[in-house]
Amino acid sequence: MPVHKVLVVGGGITGSVLSLALAQRGADVELVEISPQWFGVGHGITVQGNALKALRSVGVLDRVLRRAVPFDIMRLRRADGGLIVELDTPHTGGPDLPSTAGALRSDLQNALCDAVYDHGVTVRLGLSVERLDQSADHVDVTFTDGSTGRYDLVVGADGINSAMRGLIGIATKPHPVGMSIFRVVGHRPPEMDCAEVYYGGPRFKAGYSPISPDQCYAYLLDENLDASLVGPRAPLALLRERGAGYGGLWGEVIASLPADTAVDYRWIEAVLVDEPWHRGRVMVVGDAAHACPPLIAQGAAMCTEDAVLLAELVTGDEPVERALGHFMTRRLPRVRMVLENSLRLAEWEIHPGTPGADPARIMSETLQSLTAAA
């Protein structure tokens, strides 16, 4: 029998898309989010075509694209801004969608939040799951506020530091990749029309993407600096110091940032649960099951693909156990390929001059393979 009542744990991109996809297929969905406030926050995000396809399937793409910036090319530049090459990027969502769009993460999340409410999903904020008790045909859940509920299926979409992984006995934990990222949102110069990446400078690389009519998202990939810097308010002076040596439009954007600019600094981590992501009728998806370095910009795409396919399978005619098995058969090889190739790219960034390193080939082959249906 297909599932009817579903609990989704985590209200980020994965949990929101999953809740929408389930509700649109007739499921009774409850979403719990540990934050007491639920709205879009954060920096820019690169949304590849296969993520755009997933957003279209749940009805939010048009709203997202009203402010996002779609483009079909990317440029590689030297540290001084000189052009190396302009590349066409594969249309991973099909020929009728842009290959890529830059968006403000808050615009995307706000569109998803509004749609979740509009589709009648029950949203509960400021709590999460404390205990799970499984039977053959249901899961009894005790929440952190003491309340309880019974569900046909429970899905943890609670991110790379997922608590749900541990609750169902999955011991896999994220690990540092060996590089970190500074991220800022700044003013978009009129000539910025696509994502561009700068190579050959003092750090691993720098880049940017337009994310709205007047904003851009700029980043710097660096070695892991002191862990005390990790957070949403790293010093702007440190970003400028570490990014000295990158010119062109990147240098102009960083130089023009106001003194109170929020600089997000994170160590980049990765995780892959290389075994079934479910135990009985409880499972984890999205970054809770797999998260990779952002070197192929497929993070949001892999998460939204998970959500749409899971909703399709568990609301079909198969028993839930068989549906979850089919989900794993389709998803694990695809996300493993993306993660392994992203980690290979990270290794080549960290150890330049590695024999046989060919980042352009790996990126192209990965994206080309993702044009096949998820």
Sequence and secondary structure as in RCSB ss.txt:
>XXXX:A:sequence
MPVHKVLVVGGGITGSVLSLALAQRGADVELVEISPQWFGVGHGITVQGNALKALRSVGVLDRVLRRAVPFDIMR
LRRADGGLIVELDTPHTGGPDLPSTAGALRSDLQNALCDAVYDHGVTVRLGLSVERLDQSADHVDVTFTDGSTGR
YDLVVGADGINSAMRGLIGIATKPHPVGMSIFRVVGHRPPEMDCAEVYYGGPRFKAGYSPISPDQCYAYLLDENL
DASLVGPRAPLALLRERGAGYGGLWGEVIASLPADTAVDYRWIEAVLVDEPWHRGRVMVVGDAAHACPPLIAQGA
AMCTEDAVLLAELVTGDEPVERALGHFMTRRLPRVRMVLENSLRLAEWEIHPGTPGADPARIMSETLQSLTAAA
>XXXX:A:secstr
    EEEEE  SHHHHHHHHHHHHTT EEEEEESSSS S  SSEEEEEHHHHHHHHHTT HHHHHHHSEEESEEE
EEETTS EEEEEE   TT TTS SEEEEEHHHHHHHHHHHHHHTT EEEES  EEEEEE SS EEEEETTS EEE
ESEEEE   TT HHHHHTT     EEEEEEEEEEEEE  TT  SEEEEESSSSSEEEEEE SSSEEEEEEEE   
 GGG EEEE HHHHHHHTTT  HHHHHHHHT  TT  EEEEEEEEEE  S SEETTEEE GGGTEE  TTS  HH
HHHHHHHHHHHHHHTSSS HHHHHHHHHHHHHHHHHHHHHHHHHHHHHHHSTT TT  HHHHHHHHHHHTTS  
